[in-house]
Amino acid sequence: MKILKIFLVLILFSFFIAGCKLEEPSIKKSNPVQLNQPAQELFMSFVALGNSLTAGYQSAALTAKYQEYSFVKQIAKQAGLSDDQFTQPLLGWPGLGAYTEKGAGILQFNGFDESGNPKIDPVPYAGTGFDPFNPFLSAEIAGLGRPYNNLGIPKIVLADVDSAISAAQSYSGSGLIDVVLRNPAFGNTTALQQALSLQPKLVSLWIGNNDVLGYATSGGTYPPAPTDKNTFAYLYNSLLQKLLNAGAKVVLANIPDVTNVPFFTTVPYMVEVQGNNIPLWIQATDGVRQATAEDLILLTAKSYIGDDSGTYGPAGVPLGLDKSAPLPSPFVLDKQEKAIARQAVADFNAIISDLAANSGGKVALVDINALLVDASDEDGYPLAGVTLTTKFLSGGIFSLDGVHPTNLGYALIANEFITSLNETFGTNLPLIDLLQFLEEQQPLKLDLRKLAKLPDMLTLPEIFGGKINL
Amino acid sequence: MFKKLFLLLFLPASFVLASGFSIYEQGSRATAMGGAFIARADDPSAVFYNPAGISQLSGWQISVGTTAIQPKFSFTGPSTMDSKLYTEAQKNVFFPTHLYLSYSVKPWLTAGFGFYSPFGLATEWGTKEHPWVGRLLATRTELQTFYYNPVIAAKVTDNLSVAAGVSLVQANVEMEKDVFFTPRNLFGHSKLKANTTGLGVNLGLRYTLFKRLHLGAVYRSSVTLNFDDGEARFTFPITTDPIINNEVSSLFPAKTKAKSKLVLPATFGLGIAYEATTNLSFEFDYVYMGWHTYDRLKVTFADPVGGEKETVSPRNYSDSFSLRFGLEYRLDQHFTLRAGYLWDYHAVPSAYVEPTLPENDRHNYTIGLGYRLKSWSVDVAYQILLQDDRNIKQSVNDFDGKYTGLANLYGLTVGYAF
């Protein structure tokens, strides 16, 4: 009995000393992915066609610092392609874009003013050594002897891909056509011809956004209507067939609904005047009236609301706050115009998904619209403790122009493409590690010497001593 | 104001509660028997397990002890990053202690007092030098509760006794995590700290049938903890850019008051014990915990943080229960052997599992030894908690991966009867 007791006590105390240990896995980290056969074949020659979203445009300009994060470059990186294997028309700092004619490049976020409004200004060319007439980052890039792999050209519409050879000879008139295509040096070839000359195995084609976005971002004024859907279907189909006939596999992306883009969703339709919320007066399709929740006030309207200089309405009457001085039509996507834009997006997306579905497995489709619809709901897009949303400035997905993604936004897009490629073509490209991506992002610092001297483009004026509440 | 755009979705938002954060090990004798003690309740730890049980105790009795809890948790993932990346939580040991007194005032009336910590938690992932992959969800979380619990028990008949008590509850909480300031790609750190007190009641009932079959029932109310006077601190690295430094310091107060509310769940338990022989007895208990009280976490700040005065995050915990089985065998007048098994059902729905409490269903095996000499008693217990691996696939935080965990618990309680 005594021995038993001692034995039991010993057993018990051996537990105390040993405890139980967690079984550790033998592998504590994944090995780098070896690309499989389909991936190696597809990425022998990878070419991108599209608009600003493909080019890597961000914060109202195209510049090398952010072109490095174009979604196609990020995909190429995941496929192990070097800078020489996937070339881009890299531009110097602060780049070409919406403010080029005003002598400035990319938008920067310069903190807040005293009333808490963010100060967002373009970086002027003066003092940067940037030459808008020779905008390339280096002579080597400017003089690359073959077309760039990234042939995304900001602002172009669908019809331009297979027809435009210069800004002058294009539908969109985009000045960047000349920069990217470098005609006549390249024999007055179109983006499509340049792409095919690279004998692509895989083409990324994300086009058509500007066929509706141009209409929408101009408040339904210029162009006065989205591209006709029959025209769109014809052009898209013929473009796709030319790529497929050349033996390429193609990955397509659809078009995001404008109502999910901060350019349209940031400025509210009401302003607070002396404590009261008053709907803005707008020039709508159905005449001058007060805005409702159905109307979208564009981000560009912000610096003009309350303007009483007389430039946009009668002098002395704050713009948008009186029937006699409605917000002009280019600043408003009213209810009818919004419906037209949304219908166009729905029509275009139906055309794109039909074509993808009937391609016999040679076309992958990326539902970017669904990604943004997802991110724009209340829960946003959760990412291990950060919640990304489609909100302007704070959301993390859209850059300072409210239309184009941030580096991280482009990474999300790249991951959607990679997922679709892997599912459709059996490739095994690794997804971009978004958490690692966050860690690697440099804090966005300002260069005080280059701070803008231009007027604030996005600062809100005070109205009647009250402030616009957003 | 435009600052309102800064919906601070990256704010600290994770109190942690779960079935696993309840600590049922409040006496080494009961612990050794899988915590199945509601019907038996025949030592001073009855104040916690079933206060009606103290009416069995004569004279003055005191017992004091602690349970060393040594959890080990790991996370493999997240699948969005590297589905094989293995992170082990920092090793912490904590020592919830217990102290009980009972005094038989009259043959039918017994007074008792208990001090114990039935809820508590400490998790820590990564270090400052080596931050872990989930740093934006949680880096360190600690919660302590202390119950000061006087009770009165009365023998209604020879077979039936009832008891009631009140608890003054003191709670401390600390939560730390990193935050990410999206517009500047800047990592900072947040720390929430708060303490408060609350009140609760407990009731017990014990009934004996045929002298050998005992039934027990116990209820411990929920306790509302209003953390009205908490403190939130935000620290960001100083950059070389004064504009960013000003921006960050105006958006993130270095220190501000923070307020929150937490409801500790109500507990309801039933037990049945049977004395098979004079030396051998069994008990089976069912304990239910009303975790549904933890449906969301709201933190309100005195000064706006990133333009927001409050953050709300859904938690949506559900009620859980445990099944407990224990046996005791008396070897001789000095030594007693005990063993038990208990099964905990999880409280955190899959989508809401996060690193602050990597919880799941748990199997627990217990073993223990009692030694009695004259008025002295010494009880030791060992419990191994084996948690089922939990593969999270649809986390609301998009932080999917595999949580594994176990814990070693070592109990020691010393008693003395006057």
Interface residues (C-beta under 8 A of the other chain):
Chain A: M1 L4 K5 L8 V9 L12 F15 F16 G19 C20 K21 L22 E23 E24 P25 I27 K28 K29 S30 F109 N110 G111 F112 S115 G116 N117 P118 T266 D379 G380 Y381 P382 L383 A384 G385 V386 T387 L388 T389 K391 F392 L393 S394 G395 G396 L431 D433 L434 L435 Q436 L438 Q441 Q442 P443 L444 K445 L446 L448 L460 K467 N469 L470
Chain B: M1 F2 K3 K4 L5 F6 L7 L9 F10 Q70 K72 F73 S74 T76 P78 T80 M81 D82 S83 K84 L85 Y86 E88 V133 G134 R135 L136 L137 K177 D178 F180 T182 P183 R184 N185 L186 T239 T240 D241 I243 I244 N246 E247 S250 G306 L331 D332 F335 L337 I367 G368 L369 V380 Y382 I384 L386 S395 V396 N397 D398 F399 T404 G405 L406 N408 Y410
